[in-house]
């Protein structure tokens, strides 16, 4: 079977908050999406949760991205 990867991202650009912990924000977003997926029936053991705090373009969306790996 496959896996579902959920990667959270911190706020970027003008919406970033001074003093925020980017890793905590990113992981919180990824965990929230993973929780929603499990409530929809995706087995928790099939979900990989990660944070990506590397600098990205100011035009990148903050939030979380979901990909299916099979």
Buried (B, 14 or more C-beta within 10 A) or exposed (E): EEEBBBBBBBBBEEEBEEEEEBEEBBBBBBBBBBBEBBEEEBEEEBBBBEBBBEEBEEEEEBBBBBEEEE
